[in-house]
Amino acid sequence: MTSKTALVTGGSSGMGLAIARKLKALGMDVTVFDLQPPPEELRYFAVDIRRDSQIKAALAELPRLDILVNNAGVYFEKYLEDTTDEDLDTMVDINLKGTYRMTRDALPMLLKSRGSVVTIASCLGVVPELTSPLYCATKAGLVMLTKCLAQQYADRGVRVNCVLPGPIDTPLLQRSFPDEETARRCAARIPLRRIGQPEDVAAMVAFLVSDEASYITGGAFPVDGGVSSSSLYSK
Ligand SMILES: NC(=O)c1ccc[n+]([C@@H]2O[C@H](COP(=O)([O-])OP(=O)(O)OC[C@H]3O[C@@H](n4cnc5c(N)ncnc54)[C@H](O)[C@@H]3O)[C@@H](O)[C@H]2O)c1
């Protein structure tokens, strides 16, 4: 993996930071695009994935690109009847349009390197959370985007996969838990009985972008403690 160059969006916090650290530890040349700078030494460009001109200007600074990790995203809970047009625009602009735009703009570089894309969707892209239909819909869109792009570019050597994290201990999740008791109740309902760590997701990303995964494309891989495979008949 030593010579590969990787770009992680939203790599300054939570899962993105763990992914950037992991890929760097594997010897890759890692760049972060984020709204805020990373808390440690990583090549960083201030890029809002809602802004095409910012993405293109930063990509032009990179000599090559082998790996794109689409991780930047936002989460909030709103029932349908409480969702404002502003909420709708924010969530769709970042989670869906931002990821779409980022991938489109990076595509020429990825085709050149016969590279690979991993998008951080969510288990909520395949199982519903009633308090966040809009978030679920954007993440479901990313699962389908992954399948379409995987089919479209497979014969040109570009692999495209997505990861479906369950609850992972990051600032995003911490913001949605009002207290420790809520976190404990959440963990108790997860089949593996714990909230995931950002490193659990980083390990999956590192595998998917590696040569070990060279026969894997179009996949949506849960890293969710068993949440998306649980059912009425689970314990
Ligand atoms: N934490 C969870 O439980 C969980 C579960 C499933 C999926 N996810 C997904 O994982 C991804 C990472 O989430 P996290 O929990 O690490 O969140 P986080 O809030 O800790 O980190 C998200 C990062 O994305 C950046 N970002 C946000 N909007 C951006 C934009 N427009 N342009 C560039 N950067 C932007 C933020 O500045 C931040 O650094 C998100 O896509 C999220 O939806 C999180």
The ligand as a Gaussian input file, in Angstrom:
#p B3LYP/6-31G(d) Opt

LIG

0 1
 N      -21.297000       8.175000      14.362000
 C      -22.224000       7.321000      13.969000
 O      -22.888000       6.660000      14.797000
 C      -22.464000       7.095000      12.493000
 C      -23.174000       5.950000      12.110000
 C      -23.375000       5.698000      10.761000
 C      -22.859000       6.558000       9.811000
 N      -22.171000       7.666000      10.201000
 C      -21.618000       8.521000       9.145000
 O      -20.228000       8.553000       9.291000
 C      -19.718000       9.764000       8.752000
 C      -18.771000      10.419000       9.756000
 O      -19.524000      10.713000      10.910000
 P      -18.887000      10.956000      12.349000
 O      -19.775000      10.250000      13.298000
 O      -17.442000      10.694000      12.343000
 O      -19.203000      12.530000      12.476000
 P      -18.350000      13.795000      13.002000
 O      -19.364000      14.889000      13.144000
 O      -17.510000      13.413000      14.159000
 O      -17.385000      14.114000      11.767000
 C      -17.883000      14.566000      10.538000
 C      -16.829000      15.436000       9.870000
 O      -17.364000      15.845000       8.597000
 C      -17.074000      17.221000       8.425000
 N      -18.068000      17.819000       7.508000
 C      -19.377000      18.041000       7.753000
 N      -19.941000      18.680000       6.721000
 C      -18.964000      18.865000       5.796000
 C      -18.919000      19.490000       4.536000
 N      -20.014000      20.082000       4.005000
 N      -17.758000      19.490000       3.848000
 C      -16.646000      18.925000       4.384000
 N      -16.609000      18.336000       5.593000
 C      -17.770000      18.314000       6.291000
 C      -17.171000      17.811000       9.822000
 O      -16.496000      19.063000       9.908000
 C      -16.527000      16.729000      10.658000
 O      -15.123000      16.910000      10.777000
 C      -20.929000      10.604000       8.386000
 O      -21.203000      10.489000       7.005000
 C      -22.054000       9.960000       9.190000
 O      -23.313000      10.143000       8.591000
 C      -21.968000       7.961000      11.526000

